[in-house]
C-alpha cells in the first residue's frame, strides 16, 4: 500500500494529498496507518489505495479458495 501511494505521489507532483503532510514531506515515511488516517479524512488518493488493496486481496483470496477449497476462511486483526 505504502509503495503504491509513494509511486502515485512521485509521478504526480502536483496531486494534492494529505499523505504529503502526514509524512512530513518525506514520502518514504508513508505507511498503511497514515493511509488509513488520510482516507478517514477524505483524501481521495488514500481512499483509492485502500479500495485497490481490497480488490487485490479479494482476487488473491478467491484464487486461494479455488486452489485449496477450504471449509472456512477466517480474517481478523489483533
Secondary structure by P-SEA (a helix, b strand, c coil): caaaaaaaaaaccccccccccccccccccccaaaaaaaaaaccaaaaaaaaaaaaaaaaaaaaaaaaccccccccccc
